[in-house]
């Protein structure tokens, strides 16, 4: 029973650290870009978009599709960076703990 109590304390400690990490990630921002930096999208590491910047030279009312495609590409770039940062933080939190296939944190 002593091992179970110790394990429960570790789980509670990990849950507390995970909540702190999630709060911290909500405040960290990443910026993705496309079109050689003419479009940039900023989002927090929880995937919430915070801003979009568009170079005025791209604004052409007759060619909106290019602008739309570049915004999507910049958003995907920012999301990939946010996911990578979250993965790095989770790796630090779990200390390399190997989880069974298909099991992800937070639960």
N, CA, C and O atoms as a GROMACS GRO file, in nm:
protein
  428
    1UNK      N    1   0.081  -0.120   0.000
    1UNK     CA    2   0.000   0.000   0.000
    1UNK      C    3   0.085   0.126   0.000
    1UNK      O    4   0.044   0.230  -0.052
    2UNK      N    5   0.204   0.119   0.058
    2UNK     CA    6   0.290   0.236   0.064
    2UNK      C    7   0.327   0.282  -0.077
    2UNK      O    8   0.332   0.402  -0.102
    3UNK      N    9   0.352   0.188  -0.168
    3UNK     CA   10   0.385   0.222  -0.306
    3UNK      C   11   0.269   0.291  -0.375
    3UNK      O   12   0.290   0.384  -0.454
    4UNK      N   13   0.147   0.249  -0.348
    4UNK     CA   14   0.029   0.311  -0.407
    4UNK      C   15   0.015   0.456  -0.360
    4UNK      O   16  -0.014   0.545  -0.439
    5UNK      N   17   0.036   0.479  -0.232
    5UNK     CA   18   0.031   0.615  -0.178
    5UNK      C   19   0.136   0.704  -0.241
    5UNK      O   20   0.110   0.820  -0.273
    6UNK      N   21   0.255   0.650  -0.258
    6UNK     CA   22   0.364   0.724  -0.320
    6UNK      C   23   0.330   0.755  -0.466
    6UNK      O   24   0.356   0.865  -0.514
    7UNK      N   25   0.273   0.658  -0.535
    7UNK     CA   26   0.236   0.677  -0.673
    7UNK      C   27   0.128   0.784  -0.686
    7UNK      O   28   0.132   0.866  -0.778
    8UNK      N   29   0.032   0.785  -0.596
    8UNK     CA   30  -0.075   0.885  -0.600
    8UNK      C   31  -0.019   1.025  -0.577
    8UNK      O   32  -0.064   1.121  -0.640
    9UNK      N   33   0.079   1.037  -0.489
    9UNK     CA   34   0.142   1.167  -0.467
    9UNK      C   35   0.214   1.214  -0.593
    9UNK      O   36   0.210   1.332  -0.628
   10UNK      N   37   0.279   1.122  -0.661
   10UNK     CA   38   0.348   1.156  -0.785
   10UNK      C   39   0.249   1.200  -0.893
   10UNK      O   40   0.275   1.294  -0.967
   11UNK      N   41   0.136   1.131  -0.901
   11UNK     CA   42   0.033   1.166  -0.998
   11UNK      C   43  -0.022   1.305  -0.969
   11UNK      O   44  -0.040   1.385  -1.060
   12UNK      N   45  -0.048   1.334  -0.843
   12UNK     CA   46  -0.099   1.466  -0.806
   12UNK      C   47   0.003   1.575  -0.838
   12UNK      O   48  -0.032   1.682  -0.887
   13UNK      N   49   0.130   1.546  -0.812
   13UNK     CA   50   0.234   1.642  -0.841
   13UNK      C   51   0.243   1.666  -0.992
   13UNK      O   52   0.259   1.780  -1.036
   14UNK      N   53   0.232   1.559  -1.071
   14UNK     CA   54   0.237   1.572  -1.216
   14UNK      C   55   0.117   1.651  -1.266
   14UNK      O   56   0.131   1.733  -1.357
   15UNK      N   57  -0.001   1.628  -1.210
   15UNK     CA   58  -0.120   1.702  -1.251
   15UNK      C   59  -0.102   1.851  -1.223
   15UNK      O   60  -0.139   1.934  -1.305
   16UNK      N   61  -0.045   1.883  -1.110
   16UNK     CA   62  -0.021   2.023  -1.074
   16UNK      C   63   0.078   2.086  -1.171
   16UNK      O   64   0.058   2.198  -1.218
   17UNK      N   65   0.185   2.014  -1.200
   17UNK     CA   66   0.286   2.065  -1.294
   17UNK      C   67   0.228   2.079  -1.434
   17UNK      O   68   0.263   2.172  -1.506
   18UNK      N   69   0.140   1.987  -1.472
   18UNK     CA   70   0.077   1.993  -1.604
   18UNK      C   71  -0.012   2.117  -1.615
   18UNK      O   72  -0.013   2.184  -1.718
   19UNK      N   73  -0.086   2.147  -1.510
   19UNK     CA   74  -0.171   2.266  -1.511
   19UNK      C   75  -0.085   2.392  -1.523
   19UNK      O   76  -0.120   2.484  -1.598
   20UNK      N   77   0.025   2.396  -1.450
   20UNK     CA   78   0.116   2.511  -1.459
   20UNK      C   79   0.171   2.524  -1.602
   20UNK      O   80   0.181   2.635  -1.655
   21UNK      N   81   0.207   2.411  -1.662
   21UNK     CA   82   0.260   2.412  -1.797
   21UNK      C   83   0.155   2.463  -1.895
   21UNK      O   84   0.186   2.543  -1.983
   22UNK      N   85   0.031   2.417  -1.881
   22UNK     CA   86  -0.074   2.461  -1.971
   22UNK      C   87  -0.099   2.611  -1.957
   22UNK      O   88  -0.120   2.681  -2.056
   23UNK      N   89  -0.098   2.661  -1.835
   23UNK     CA   90  -0.114   2.805  -1.813
   23UNK      C   91   0.000   2.883  -1.878
   23UNK      O   92  -0.021   2.987  -1.939
   24UNK      N   93   0.122   2.830  -1.863
   24UNK     CA   94   0.239   2.895  -1.922
   24UNK      C   95   0.230   2.894  -2.074
   24UNK      O   96   0.261   2.994  -2.139
   25UNK      N   97   0.189   2.781  -2.132
   25UNK     CA   98   0.178   2.771  -2.277
   25UNK      C   99   0.072   2.865  -2.334
   25UNK      O  100   0.085   2.913  -2.446
   26UNK      N  101  -0.032   2.892  -2.256
   26UNK     CA  102  -0.136   2.985  -2.302
   26UNK      C  103  -0.079   3.126  -2.317
   26UNK      O  104  -0.133   3.206  -2.393
   27UNK      N  105   0.030   3.156  -2.246
   27UNK     CA  106   0.091   3.288  -2.252
   27UNK      C  107   0.208   3.296  -2.350
   27UNK      O  108   0.252   3.406  -2.386
   28UNK      N  109   0.258   3.181  -2.394
   28UNK     CA  110   0.368   3.182  -2.491
   28UNK      C  111   0.311   3.194  -2.632
   28UNK      O  112   0.210   3.131  -2.664
   29UNK      N  113   0.376   3.274  -2.715
   29UNK     CA  114   0.330   3.294  -2.851
   29UNK      C  115   0.435   3.248  -2.951
   29UNK      O  116   0.555   3.258  -2.926
   30UNK      N  117   0.387   3.198  -3.065
   30UNK     CA  118   0.473   3.162  -3.177
   30UNK      C  119   0.418   3.234  -3.300
   30UNK      O  120   0.299   3.265  -3.308
   31UNK      N  121   0.506   3.260  -3.394
   31UNK     CA  122   0.465   3.326  -3.517
   31UNK      C  123   0.504   3.240  -3.635
   31UNK      O  124   0.620   3.200  -3.649
   32UNK      N  125   0.407   3.213  -3.720
   32UNK     CA  126   0.431   3.141  -3.845
   32UNK      C  127   0.424   3.239  -3.959
   32UNK      O  128   0.356   3.342  -3.950
   33UNK      N  129   0.493   3.209  -4.066
   33UNK     CA  130   0.492   3.301  -4.179
   33UNK      C  131   0.487   3.226  -4.310
   33UNK      O  132   0.516   3.106  -4.317
   34UNK      N  133   0.449   3.298  -4.415
   34UNK     CA  134   0.449   3.243  -4.550
   34UNK      C  135   0.474   3.357  -4.647
   34UNK      O  136   0.474   3.474  -4.608
   35UNK      N  137   0.494   3.322  -4.773
   35UNK     CA  138   0.519   3.426  -4.873
   35UNK      C  139   0.643   3.506  -4.842
   35UNK      O  140   0.643   3.629  -4.856
   36UNK      N  141   0.748   3.439  -4.801
   36UNK     CA  142   0.876   3.506  -4.767
   36UNK      C  143   0.856   3.614  -4.661
   36UNK      O  144   0.921   3.719  -4.664
   37UNK      N  145   0.766   3.587  -4.567
   37UNK     CA  146   0.745   3.678  -4.456
   37UNK      C  147   0.642   3.787  -4.483
   37UNK      O  148   0.623   3.876  -4.400
   38UNK      N  149   0.575   3.781  -4.597
   38UNK     CA  150   0.476   3.883  -4.629
   38UNK      C  151   0.346   3.864  -4.550
   38UNK      O  152   0.268   3.957  -4.534
   39UNK      N  153   0.324   3.742  -4.504
   39UNK     CA  154   0.208   3.711  -4.419
   39UNK      C  155   0.263   3.649  -4.292
   39UNK      O  156   0.349   3.561  -4.298
   40UNK      N  157   0.215   3.694  -4.177
   40UNK     CA  158   0.254   3.628  -4.052
   40UNK      C  159   0.130   3.612  -3.964
   40UNK      O  160   0.042   3.698  -3.959
   41UNK      N  161   0.128   3.500  -3.895
   41UNK     CA  162   0.018   3.467  -3.804
   41UNK      C  163   0.080   3.438  -3.669
   41UNK      O  164   0.175   3.360  -3.658
   42UNK      N  165   0.026   3.500  -3.565
   42UNK     CA  166   0.073   3.477  -3.429
   42UNK      C  167  -0.036   3.405  -3.352
   42UNK      O  168  -0.154   3.442  -3.358
   43UNK      N  169   0.005   3.300  -3.280
   43UNK     CA  170  -0.090   3.226  -3.196
   43UNK      C  171  -0.020   3.184  -3.068
   43UNK      O  172   0.102   3.178  -3.061
   44UNK      N  173  -0.102   3.155  -2.966
   44UNK     CA  174  -0.040   3.103  -2.844
   44UNK      C  175  -0.017   2.954  -2.862
   44UNK      O  176  -0.061   2.895  -2.961
   45UNK      N  177   0.052   2.894  -2.769
   45UNK     CA  178   0.090   2.754  -2.782
   45UNK      C  179  -0.026   2.658  -2.753
   45UNK      O  180  -0.009   2.536  -2.756
   46UNK      N  181  -0.143   2.713  -2.726
   46UNK     CA  182  -0.262   2.630  -2.715
   46UNK      C  183  -0.339   2.632  -2.846
   46UNK      O  184  -0.446   2.570  -2.856
   47UNK      N  185  -0.286   2.702  -2.948
   47UNK     CA  186  -0.347   2.704  -3.080
   47UNK      C  187  -0.449   2.813  -3.102
   47UNK      O  188  -0.522   2.810  -3.201
   48UNK      N  189  -0.456   2.910  -3.011
   48UNK     CA  190  -0.550   3.021  -3.027
   48UNK      C  191  -0.482   3.133  -3.105
   48UNK      O  192  -0.377   3.183  -3.064
   49UNK      N  193  -0.542   3.173  -3.218
   49UNK     CA  194  -0.482   3.277  -3.300
   49UNK      C  195  -0.491   3.411  -3.229
   49UNK      O  196  -0.596   3.447  -3.175
   50UNK      N  197  -0.380   3.484  -3.229
   50UNK     CA  198  -0.372   3.613  -3.163
   50UNK      C  199  -0.364   3.729  -3.261
   50UNK      O  200  -0.402   3.841  -3.228
   51UNK      N  201  -0.314   3.705  -3.382
   51UNK     CA  202  -0.303   3.815  -3.477
   51UNK      C  203  -0.258   3.771  -3.614
   51UNK      O  204  -0.198   3.665  -3.631
   52UNK      N  205  -0.288   3.854  -3.713
   52UNK     CA  206  -0.248   3.832  -3.852
   52UNK      C  207  -0.190   3.962  -3.904
   52UNK      O  208  -0.247   4.069  -3.883
   53UNK      N  209  -0.076   3.953  -3.971
   53UNK     CA  210  -0.017   4.070  -4.036
   53UNK      C  211  -0.001   4.041  -4.184
   53UNK      O  212   0.049   3.936  -4.224
   54UNK      N  213  -0.045   4.136  -4.265
   54UNK     CA  214  -0.040   4.121  -4.410
   54UNK      C  215   0.035   4.240  -4.468
   54UNK      O  216  -0.002   4.355  -4.443
   55UNK      N  217   0.139   4.212  -4.544
   55UNK     CA  218   0.212   4.319  -4.610
   55UNK      C  219   0.118   4.384  -4.712
   55UNK      O  220   0.056   4.314  -4.792
   56UNK      N  221   0.108   4.516  -4.711
   56UNK     CA  222   0.016   4.585  -4.802
   56UNK      C  223   0.039   4.554  -4.950
   56UNK      O  224  -0.053   4.566  -5.031
   57UNK      N  225   0.161   4.515  -4.986
   57UNK     CA  226   0.188   4.485  -5.127
   57UNK      C  227   0.111   4.362  -5.177
   57UNK      O  228   0.099   4.342  -5.297
   58UNK      N  229   0.060   4.282  -5.086
   58UNK     CA  230  -0.014   4.162  -5.125
   58UNK      C  231  -0.162   4.189  -5.150
   58UNK      O  232  -0.231   4.105  -5.208
   59UNK      N  233  -0.209   4.302  -5.109
   59UNK     CA  234  -0.352   4.330  -5.120
   59UNK      C  235  -0.386   4.368  -5.264
   59UNK      O  236  -0.357   4.478  -5.310
   60UNK      N  237  -0.447   4.272  -5.333
   60UNK     CA  238  -0.490   4.291  -5.472
   60UNK      C  239  -0.631   4.236  -5.482
   60UNK      O  240  -0.650   4.115  -5.482
   61UNK      N  241  -0.729   4.324  -5.491
   61UNK     CA  242  -0.869   4.278  -5.493
   61UNK      C  243  -0.900   4.177  -5.604
   61UNK      O  244  -0.995   4.099  -5.592
   62UNK      N  245  -0.821   4.178  -5.710
   62UNK     CA  246  -0.849   4.084  -5.819
   62UNK      C  247  -0.784   3.947  -5.797
   62UNK      O  248  -0.808   3.854  -5.874
   63UNK      N  249  -0.702   3.934  -5.692
   63UNK     CA  250  -0.634   3.806  -5.667
   63UNK      C  251  -0.640   3.771  -5.519
   63UNK      O  252  -0.536   3.762  -5.453
   64UNK      N  253  -0.758   3.753  -5.468
   64UNK     CA  254  -0.779   3.723  -5.326
   64UNK      C  255  -0.735   3.581  -5.292
   64UNK      O  256  -0.695   3.554  -5.178
   65UNK      N  257  -0.740   3.489  -5.388
   65UNK     CA  258  -0.706   3.349  -5.361
   65UNK      C  259  -0.563   3.333  -5.311
   65UNK      O  260  -0.539   3.253  -5.221
   66UNK      N  261  -0.470   3.406  -5.368
   66UNK     CA  262  -0.330   3.397  -5.324
   66UNK      C  263  -0.319   3.440  -5.178
   66UNK      O  264  -0.251   3.376  -5.098
   67UNK      N  265  -0.386   3.549  -5.144
   67UNK     CA  266  -0.384   3.599  -5.007
   67UNK      C  267  -0.443   3.495  -4.911
   67UNK      O  268  -0.388   3.470  -4.804
   68UNK      N  269  -0.554   3.436  -4.950
   68UNK     CA  270  -0.617   3.333  -4.866
   68UNK      C  271  -0.525   3.213  -4.847
   68UNK      O  272  -0.512   3.161  -4.736
   69UNK      N  273  -0.460   3.169  -4.954
   69UNK     CA  274  -0.369   3.055  -4.945
   69UNK      C  275  -0.251   3.085  -4.854
   69UNK      O  276  -0.208   2.999  -4.777
   70UNK      N  277  -0.198   3.206  -4.862
   70UNK     CA  278  -0.084   3.244  -4.779
   70UNK      C  279  -0.123   3.252  -4.632
   70UNK      O  280  -0.043   3.218  -4.545
   71UNK      N  281  -0.244   3.297  -4.603
   71UNK     CA  282  -0.290   3.302  -4.464
   71UNK      C  283  -0.303   3.161  -4.408
   71UNK      O  284  -0.265   3.135  -4.294
   72UNK      N  285  -0.357   3.070  -4.488
   72UNK     CA  286  -0.369   2.931  -4.444
   72UNK      C  287  -0.230   2.872  -4.418
   72UNK      O  288  -0.209   2.806  -4.317
   73UNK      N  289  -0.136   2.897  -4.508
   73UNK     CA  290   0.000   2.844  -4.492
   73UNK      C  291   0.067   2.901  -4.368
   73UNK      O  292   0.132   2.827  -4.294
   74UNK      N  293   0.050   3.030  -4.343
   74UNK     CA  294   0.111   3.092  -4.224
   74UNK      C  295   0.048   3.038  -4.097
   74UNK      O  296   0.117   3.016  -3.998
   75UNK      N  297  -0.083   3.016  -4.100
   75UNK     CA  298  -0.152   2.960  -3.983
   75UNK      C  299  -0.102   2.819  -3.955
   75UNK      O  300  -0.077   2.784  -3.840
   76UNK      N  301  -0.088   2.739  -4.058
   76UNK     CA  302  -0.038   2.603  -4.040
   76UNK      C  303   0.105   2.602  -3.988
   76UNK      O  304   0.141   2.517  -3.907
   77UNK      N  305   0.186   2.696  -4.034
   77UNK     CA  306   0.324   2.709  -3.986
   77UNK      C  307   0.326   2.742  -3.837
   77UNK      O  308   0.402   2.683  -3.760
   78UNK      N  309   0.242   2.838  -3.797
   78UNK     CA  310   0.235   2.875  -3.655
   78UNK      C  311   0.185   2.759  -3.571
   78UNK      O  312   0.236   2.736  -3.462
   79UNK      N  313   0.085   2.687  -3.620
   79UNK     CA  314   0.030   2.573  -3.546
   79UNK      C  315   0.136   2.464  -3.528
   79UNK      O  316   0.146   2.405  -3.421
   80UNK      N  317   0.214   2.439  -3.632
   80UNK     CA  318   0.321   2.339  -3.621
   80UNK      C  319   0.424   2.380  -3.515
   80UNK      O  320   0.472   2.296  -3.440
   81UNK      N  321   0.456   2.510  -3.509
   81UNK     CA  322   0.551   2.559  -3.409
   81UNK      C  323   0.492   2.548  -3.269
   81UNK      O  324   0.562   2.513  -3.174
   82UNK      N  325   0.364   2.579  -3.256
   82UNK     CA  326   0.298   2.568  -3.125
   82UNK      C  327   0.294   2.422  -3.080
   82UNK      O  328   0.320   2.393  -2.963
   83UNK      N  329   0.263   2.331  -3.171
   83UNK     CA  330   0.260   2.188  -3.137
   83UNK      C  331   0.398   2.139  -3.096
   83UNK      O  332   0.411   2.061  -3.001
   84UNK      N  333   0.501   2.184  -3.166
   84UNK     CA  334   0.638   2.143  -3.132
   84UNK      C  335   0.676   2.192  -2.994
   84UNK      O  336   0.738   2.119  -2.916
   85UNK      N  337   0.640   2.316  -2.962
   85UNK     CA  338   0.674   2.369  -2.830
   85UNK      C  339   0.599   2.293  -2.721
   85UNK      O  340   0.655   2.263  -2.616
   86UNK      N  341   0.471   2.263  -2.746
   86UNK     CA  342   0.393   2.188  -2.648
   86UNK      C  343   0.452   2.049  -2.628
   86UNK      O  344   0.460   1.999  -2.515
   87UNK      N  345   0.494   1.986  -2.736
   87UNK     CA  346   0.555   1.854  -2.727
   87UNK      C  347   0.685   1.859  -2.646
   87UNK      O  348   0.711   1.771  -2.564
   88UNK      N  349   0.765   1.962  -2.669
   88UNK     CA  350   0.889   1.978  -2.592
   88UNK      C  351   0.860   1.995  -2.443
   88UNK      O  352   0.927   1.935  -2.359
   89UNK      N  353   0.760   2.076  -2.412
   89UNK     CA  354   0.724   2.098  -2.272
   89UNK      C  355   0.670   1.970  -2.207
   89UNK      O  356   0.700   1.941  -2.091
   90UNK      N  357   0.591   1.894  -2.282
   90UNK     CA  358   0.538   1.768  -2.228
   90UNK      C  359   0.652   1.670  -2.203
   90UNK      O  360   0.651   1.597  -2.103
   91UNK      N  361   0.750   1.668  -2.292
   91UNK     CA  362   0.865   1.580  -2.276
   91UNK      C  363   0.940   1.615  -2.147
   91UNK      O  364   0.984   1.526  -2.074
   92UNK      N  365   0.955   1.746  -2.122
   92UNK     CA  366   1.021   1.789  -1.999
   92UNK      C  367   0.940   1.747  -1.877
   92UNK      O  368   0.995   1.702  -1.777
   93UNK      N  369   0.810   1.763  -1.886
   93UNK     CA  370   0.721   1.734  -1.774
   93UNK      C  371   0.722   1.585  -1.738
   93UNK      O  372   0.730   1.549  -1.621
   94UNK      N  373   0.714   1.501  -1.840
   94UNK     CA  374   0.707   1.358  -1.815
   94UNK      C  375   0.843   1.296  -1.794
   94UNK      O  376   0.853   1.178  -1.759
   95UNK      N  377   0.948   1.373  -1.817
   95UNK     CA  378   1.084   1.322  -1.794
   95UNK      C  379   1.116   1.203  -1.882
   95UNK      O  380   1.188   1.112  -1.840
   96UNK      N  381   1.063   1.203  -2.004
   96UNK     CA  382   1.089   1.092  -2.095
   96UNK      C  383   1.004   0.970  -2.069
   96UNK      O  384   1.029   0.864  -2.126
   97UNK      N  385   0.903   0.984  -1.982
   97UNK     CA  386   0.813   0.874  -1.952
   97UNK      C  387   0.752   0.822  -2.080
   97UNK      O  388   0.694   0.898  -2.157
   98UNK      N  389   0.764   0.696  -2.103
   98UNK     CA  390   0.710   0.635  -2.222
   98UNK      C  391   0.566   0.592  -2.197
   98UNK      O  392   0.540   0.507  -2.112
   99UNK      N  393   0.474   0.653  -2.271
   99UNK     CA  394   0.333   0.619  -2.256
   99UNK      C  395   0.294   0.511  -2.357
   99UNK      O  396   0.355   0.501  -2.464
  100UNK      N  397   0.194   0.431  -2.324
  100UNK     CA  398   0.149   0.329  -2.419
  100UNK      C  399   0.099   0.394  -2.548
  100UNK      O  400   0.052   0.508  -2.546
  101UNK      N  401   0.109   0.323  -2.661
  101UNK     CA  402   0.064   0.380  -2.790
  101UNK      C  403  -0.081   0.427  -2.781
  101UNK      O  404  -0.166   0.360  -2.723
  102UNK      N  405  -0.107   0.541  -2.837
  102UNK     CA  406  -0.243   0.596  -2.838
  102UNK      C  407  -0.280   0.676  -2.714
  102UNK      O  408  -0.382   0.744  -2.714
  103UNK      N  409  -0.200   0.668  -2.610
  103UNK     CA  410  -0.230   0.742  -2.487
  103UNK      C  411  -0.158   0.875  -2.490
  103UNK      O  412  -0.037   0.881  -2.507
  104UNK      N  413  -0.236   0.983  -2.474
  104UNK     CA  414  -0.179   1.115  -2.481
  104UNK      C  415  -0.210   1.190  -2.354
  104UNK      O  416  -0.311   1.165  -2.288
  105UNK      N  417  -0.121   1.285  -2.319
  105UNK     CA  418  -0.145   1.374  -2.207
  105UNK      C  419  -0.173   1.513  -2.262
  105UNK      O  420  -0.114   1.546  -2.365
  106UNK      N  421  -0.254   1.594  -2.205
  106UNK     CA  422  -0.341   1.562  -2.092
  106UNK      C  423  -0.452   1.469  -2.135
  106UNK      O  424  -0.493   1.468  -2.251
  107UNK      N  425  -0.501   1.390  -2.040
  107UNK     CA  426  -0.599   1.285  -2.070
  107UNK      C  427  -0.727   1.341  -2.120
  107UNK      O  428  -0.820   1.266  -2.150
   0.00000   0.00000   0.00000
